[in-house]
Amino acid sequence: MALTAAVHISDVPNLDQVPDKYATRFSSQGIEIGRTSKFLVVGHRGNGMNLLQSADRRMKAVKENSILSFNAAANYPIDFIEFDVQVTKDDCPVIFHDDFILTQHNGTVYERRITELSLAEFLSYGPQREEGVAGKPLMRKTKDGKIVSWTVETDDSACTLKEAFEKVNPSIGFNIELKFDDHIVYQQDYLIHVLKAVLHVVLEYAKDRPIIFSSFQPDAALLVKNLQTCYPVFFLTNGGTEIYYDVRRNSLEEATKLCLEGGLEGIVSEVKGIFRNPGLVNKIKESKLSLLTYGKLNNVPEAVYMQHLMGIDGVIVDFVEQVTEAVCKLVKKPDEVLLEGEEKVQNRPQFSQRELSFLLKLIPELIQ
């Protein structure tokens, strides 16, 4: 999808006419899908990210950021799937997390930046849709710099954002992370061009599907908010667990300030950043911002339940099956009517206000 001219948002029909019952709405009491406020569970890169060196088979079960992974996650009672979108050099939004894609030929590893590939080049990596056609073997660089084969139990082809809209269960919302390289200072014109390419696809194919935009790139988050009025925008932050040259990325306080000044709807924080500063949750909520979290601790049901008690609106998780099962048991409202044959939950932890206050003081020490 090459953009032959600038996509002017005012020229796109029905931009401000998303049906009310499908609108993704936000309040200080939590995120609302349609008219029901609830604690959200979001599938990370679909049914979970791939950690290729992990001993846990769940981290290598299904290829992350693939149609197969998205629909696998949709088999469970989740609200959204989260995935990473980048734009190729011929202006096609594709779904891929890493800044670079790697392959190997005759013992030599070749590395290409996603944004410098054409769509055809991007799709030539990994399994191919056409029977009998072999794609380039896909490799991945781990955090410690090792190059390993990207091998999973159930593989799938690379995909575009357009395909995700067409092929993923329409009842599942999309948390579209607008992905940019942490080490590049982007010019505004470039950011606008990339964001318009993404919006072109979203506005044409989203239909009634709930959408959330998010980004670690502060300017991209602010711009996508200004370029459209249909969908909420969240600012992604490490919550101070890592330090960057852009101070807006270095704390929950800075994230809150950015959201309030830019009219964004919420924050997605690394869960450790929240547990280290639990007192900030109330401040964020008092600012009428929604709050989601991501991180490995979100794969622990007890940590997820603790966040529910703290007033956090939802979690992005890798272990979709296990966490959704736990949330259904732990987060169910006490006065909720049980379905026929459904047993009353007995294992929900009960905390007094004093005990909860103690836990909130203890958690930062444990995280440290």
N, C-alpha and C positions, 0 to 999 in steps of 0.2 A: 504493500500500500504506500505508494509514493505520494507525498503531498505536493501537488503542482501549484498550489497557492495557499496562502495562510488560511487556516480554519478560524473564522470569526465566530465566537460562541453565540453572538446574537443572531447568526444566520441558521443555527441549528434548531429545527422545529421542536416544540414541546419541552424545551429545556427546563422551564419552571412549572411543568404540569405533570410531575410524577404523581400517580394516584395516591391519595392520602393514606389508604389502608396499607400500602407497601412502602411508604416513606420510612427511611431510617432516621429516627428522631432521638434527641438527647435532652436530658434534664439533669439537675443536680441529684435526683433520686435514682439515676441509672439510665442505661441505654434502653430504648424502647424499639422493638421491632413490631411494626404495625401499632397496636394499642396495648401491648403487654410488656411491662417492665420486668426484666429478668436478669439473672447472672449469666453472662455469655461465655460459651466455650468456643474457641476458634482453633481450627486445625492448622498447625504450623507447616507451611509449604504443602498443604494438603493433609495427608495422613501422617505427617512427621518428617523432619529433616533426616538426611543421610549422614551418619558418622561412620565412615568406612573402616576405621580402626577400632570401633567399639566391639566389645564382646557381647553386647546385647543385640540379639537378632532383630529386635523391633526397629533398630536404627538403620537396618539394611534390608528391610522387608520389601518396600516398594520404592521405585524411583521418585524422589522428591520433585515437586513442581511439575508434575505430569498429569495428564487427564486421568490416567488410571488412579493416581494417588488422590486426586480431588474427589473422584466418585467413590473411592474406598472410604474416605472420611465421611462422605455424605450418607453412608450406611448407618451412621451413629447419630444420636440426637445433638448435633452441633448446630451452631447458628451461622457461622462464617468459616470460610477457609481463607488463609493468608497466603499470598504468594508475591514474588518479586518480579517487577516488570522493568525491562530495559528496551531501548529502541535501537534497531539496527541502522546502518548507514543509509539504507534506502527507506527509512522512516516506518518500519513495521514494528509495533510493540510485541516483544517476545517475553516468555516467562523463563527466567534463569537467575539464580542467586549470585554466583561468583562474577567478579569483574572480568575475569579471563576464562577462556575455555581451552582445555588441553587435549592433545592427542599424541600418539606415538607412532612413528614409522621407521622401520629398520633400526630400532634401538635408540632413535633420537626423539626427544620430546619437543613438540611444537606448541607454542602458546599464542593465542590471539585474543585481543580485547573484543568483547561482545559488540560494543558499539561501532567497531571498525569492520564488522562482517556485514555482508548482504544477508537477506533472509535466506536465500538458497544456500549460502555457505553455512549459516547457523544450523539449518535443518539437516545438513549433511553429516553432523556428528551423532553418534549413537545409533540405536535401532532405527531402521527405516520403515516407513509405512508400506512401500512397494515391495511386494514379495520377490525374493531373490536378489534384492539389492542390499549390499553391505555398506554400512556407514563407517565413518572413521571411528576407531576405538576411542572411547571417552576415558580420560584420566582426570585426576583431581589432586590439587595441592592441599595438604593438610596444614593445620595451623603451625606445626613445627617445621614446615618446609618440605616434607617428604612428598614424592609423587607416587600415587597409588592408582591402581585400576579402579574405575568407578563400577564396581560389581555389586549388584543387588539381587535378591531372590526373584523379584518380579520387575522386569525392566519395561520401559515404555519410551516412545519417541519424544523428542523435543516438541514444544508446542508454542503457538502464538496466543495472544490475548483474545483475539477473535474466536479462535477454536475453543477456548475455555468457555466463552459465552454460549457457543453453539452446542457444546458436548457435555457440559457439567450439569448435573441435577439443578433445575431452575429454582428449587426451593432454598438453595444454599446461597447465602450472601457472600460477596467477595470483599475481602480486605486487601486492596491493591497497594502494595508497597512500591513507591516510586524510587527505584534504585539508582544511586549515583556513587561514584568512587570517592571514598573518604579523603584521598590524597590529591584530588584535583580541585582547583578553584574555578568554578564555572562562571561564565559570563551570562548575564540575564537573557540575552537574545537566544543563546543556545538552550537554556532551561525552558524558555517559552516555547521554542520550536519542538522540543521533546515532549513537553506536557500537552501541547496541542495535538500531537500525533496520538498520544494515549487517549485524550478526551474524544478525539474523532471516533475511535473504536467504541469507547464506553457509551457515548451518547447515541450511537447507532444500534448497538446490540444489547445494552443492559436491560431494556424493557422494564419489567417489574422487579427485577432482582435488586435486593438491598446492596448498596455499595458504601464502603469506607475507603478513603484515600489516606495513606500515611507515608511519612518519609523522615529519614534522619537528616536530610539536607534542608536546613531551615528556610532558605530562599525558595526552594522548590515547593515546600509546604505552603508558604505564604502565597506564592504565585498560583498554585492550583486552586486555592481558595478564591482568589480574585477572578480566575478564568471561568468559573462556573458557580452556579448557585443551587444545584440539585443535591449534592452529596457532601456529607461532613468530611472534614480533614483533621487528622490527628498528627501530632508531632511525636516522632520516635526519639527516645533518649536512653542513654545508658544510665541515667540517673546519678552520674558522678562516679560510676565504677571504672570509667576510663576517661582520659583527658585528651581533648582535641584543641587545635589551634583556634577554632571558632568557639568562643566562650558560651554561646547560646546552647551548645551541646553538652555542657559540663556539669549541669546540676538540675534537679527538679525545680528549683526556684527560677532558674533561667528559662526552663521549658514552660513553666506557668506564665511567666512574663511574656514570652513570645506568643503564646496562644491568646492571651488576653489582648495584646496589642494588635495581633493580626486577625482576630475574630475566628480563630480555630475552635473546633468543638471539643478537643480533648487531647490527652497525653497517652502514649504507650511507653511504659518504662520497663527497663530491666528490673525484675522482681527484687533483686538484691538491693537496688537503689531504694525501693520502697521499704523493705525490711530494715534497712539501716536508718531510715528516717520516717518511722511510722506516723509521727506527728504531722507530717506534711499531707497525709491523705485528707484529713479534715479541711485543711487550708485549700487544697485543690478542689474539693467538693463544694466548699463555700464560695469558690470563684465560679461556680456553675459550669465546671469542666468535667467531662467524663474521664475515667481512668481505667486503662487496661494494662496488663503486664505480660512480659514474655521472659523466657529464661528456663534453664534446666530445672530449677526448683518447682516450676509449674507442672512437672511430671510427677510430683509427690502429692497425693490427694490431701494429706493433712495441711500442706502449705497452701493449697488451693482453698481449702475450707477456711483457713485462717484469714485469707484475703477477703473472702465473702463476709466474714465477721467484721473486718475492718472497713467495709463499705466500698471496696473496689468493685468495678462494674463487670469485669470479665478477665479471662486468661487465655493466652495463646499457648497451645500445648503440642507436644510431639506424640505422646501416648494417648491418642484420641479415644480408643476403646476403653481403656482403664479409667481415664479421668472423667469421661462422660458418665460412666457407670457410677463412679464415686459421687459426682455432683448430683446426679438424680437421687441418690440416697441421702446425701448430707445436706443439700441446699433446699430440699423440698420444704415448703412452708408447713408449720405445725398444723394449721387448720385446713390444709389442702385435702380434698376428698379423695380417698383411695379408690382405685379402680377395682372392679371385681377380680378376686383372686390375688390382689396385691397385698403383700404383708406390710404391716406397720413397721417403720424403720426404728430399730432399737439401738443402733450403734452410732447415732449422731452425738458428737460430744456436746456437753452442756457446760457453759461457763457463766459464772456470775460476772457482774461488771468489774468487781475487784480482781477476779482471776484474769479477766481479759486485759485489764490494765497492767497486771504483772507480766503477762505474756508479751505485751507490746513493748515493755521495758527490757525484757530478757532477749527478745529476738535480735535486736541490733548487736548485742554482745556475742550471740552465737554466730552471727554472720561474720563479724570481725575475726 
